[in-house]
Structures are given as C-alpha cells and as structure tokens.
Amino acid sequence: MPYYIKRKPKKKEKPLPLFDKAGIKIKKKPDLVAKLDKVFSRYIRLRDCMPNGYFRCISCGQIKPYEQADCGHYINRQHMSTRFDEMNCNAQCRKCNRFMEGNMQGYRQGLIAKYGEKRVLILESMKNQMRKYADFELIELTKYYKALGDKLSKEKGI
C-alpha cells in the first residue's frame, strides 16, 4: 500500500504594506488629496478672512466669524482641473455652502464682482479640462499651502 503524505495547503501571501526604502509607509493618492483639501481649505478661509476674525460670504454677503466659514467651490470639487484653483475657491457661510447647494447664482455674482466677467468665463471653460496630479505635486502643494496658511494665521491672529 502506498503511503501518501498529506500536505497542508500553502498559506496565501498577504500583500505587504507599501514602504519606501527608509521604512516609511507610502501614502496613497486619496490620502494625499484629502490632506491637501484640508490644508487648502484652511488657507482659503484665512485668505478671505478680515484681520478682525470675520469674513464676508461670497454668495450672500453676510459677515460671520471665521469659525463659521467653509471653503466653497464655484465649480464642483469632482473637477480636478479647478479643485485647487484659488479663484474657484472662496470663503462661504455654511448655510450657502451646505444647505443651499453652494448658492451658485450668488456665488457667480460675487466672483464677477471680485475678479471680473472675463476671468469667470475662463474659469468656467476650465471645467472640462482633464487634470491629474502626480503624488509629488500633491505633496509639494500641501507643503506650500500649509506654509501660506500658517503665515496668514500668524498675521491675522487666528
């Protein structure tokens, strides 16, 4: 009678987490975009804030404290070509941004008053352009806007 050795099935190899040569975990693109979103939003809100700690909503014109500011996008965030465009993003009150779906009519009028009709038309034409950011670009933009945000925060005392 032949004797068969019963072997255990091989364990499936789990993919190792991504590490670079120094052993630091590599961030994935969605993490980098989320971090840049956070830093960029802070910069925009600080940029549009007055030295007294208040801002004027670009859509409705109400003056509210900095803590109630959102970074509102004229062209939706899904369009990467304008997602981090400083002209596309402005301080907006939470009511307009979250509950009135951006108050687009008021937002457009505010943009025209701030930048002019021609620049708004150029911004609207950029909507359909394709834009992909490399990881390096996202990291560098994060550093850049963090430094600008820290500088503005110190200057305005917020």
N, C-alpha and C positions, 0 to 999 in steps of 0.2 A: 504494500500500500504506500502510495506516495504521500509524503508529508508536506503540506503547504504551510508556508509562513504567512500568517495574516498580518498584513502591514496596516499601520494606522494611516489614514488619509493625510496628505500633506496639508499643513496649515496654509490658508490663503495669506499672502503677504499684504499687509496693510501699507498703503502709500505713506511714505514719510512726510511729515510736515515740511513745507518749503523753508530751507535755511540757506543763507548765503555763506560764504567762506568763513566769516567771523562767528558763525553760530547764531546770528540774529535772525529772528523769524521775518520772512519777507511778507510784506503786506500785499493783499490782492487789490485790484483796481477799484472795486466798490468801496473798500475801506479807505483808499486814498481819496476818492471823490467825496465821500462822506466827511472826511476830516477837512478837506478844502472847503466844502459847503459851509461847515461850521465857522471856520476862520474868516472866510469871505463875507459871510452874513454879518459877523461881528464888525468887520471893517466898514461895510456899507452903512450899518446903523450908526456907527461912530462918526463916519464921514458926514452924514446928513444931520447929525445932532448939533444943536447950538451949544455954546460954551456954558449956558446955564443948566444943561442937562435935559432940555426939552427938544422935540423935533416937530416938524410940520409934515403931516401925511401928504404924500404927493397926489393922492386920489381925491380926498375930501377936504384937505386944507386945515383940518383940526390940529391944534397944538397939544401934544401929550408928552408925558415923561418918557425918558429913554427906555425904561423897563417895559413899556407897552409897545415898543417898536418891533416890527417884523421886517425882514428883507424881502420886499415884494418884487416879483419878476413881471415885467410887461409881457415878454414872450415866455411862454411856459418853460419850466426847467428841463423838460424832456429834450429840448433842442440844445444840444451841446455847443453849437456854434455861438449861442448867445447866453448860455448859462452863467458864465463868469465874466460877462461884459459889464463894465461898470456903469455904462449908460442904461443898460437894460434893467439894472437893479437899483432900487431906491427904497428909502425908509417908508414904510406904510403902517398905518394903525392896524391892529389885529382885526377889528371889525371889517375893514375893507378887504384885507388880505384873505382872511379865513372864512368869513360869513357872507361876503358879497362877491365871492369868487374873483377877487382882485380889483373890483370896481373899474373895469377896463376903460370905460368912457372917460371917467375922471382921471384915470392914470394917463391916458393918451393926451388929454388936455394939459396935465401937469408936465408931461415930457416936452410938449411943444413949447410951453412957457419957459421951461428950463434950458432946452437945447435948440429949439427951432424946428420948423416943419421938415426941412431937408434932411436933417440928421435922423429924425424919427422915421422918415421914409427909407433911409439907408438901413436903419436898424431892422425895420420890418422886412426888407429884402434879404437880410442875412439869415432869416428864419430857416429857409430851406437848404442852406449850405450844409454839407457834411463836415463834421469836425470830430476827430478822435485825438484824445490826449494820450501821450506816452506817460508811463509811470514816472519817469524823470521830470517831465513837465509838471505833473500834479504835485510832486514833492517840492519842487522849486517854487511853484505858485503858493503852496501852503506856507513855506518859509517867508516869502515876500509879503503876503497879506497878514501874516501873524506879526511881522515886524511893523508894518504900517498901522495895524490895529493897536499894538502896544504903544506906539508913538502918539497916536491920536488920543488914546485913553489917558495917557500921562498929561498931554497938553490940555485936555478938556476936564480933567479931574473926575473921570467917571470910572 
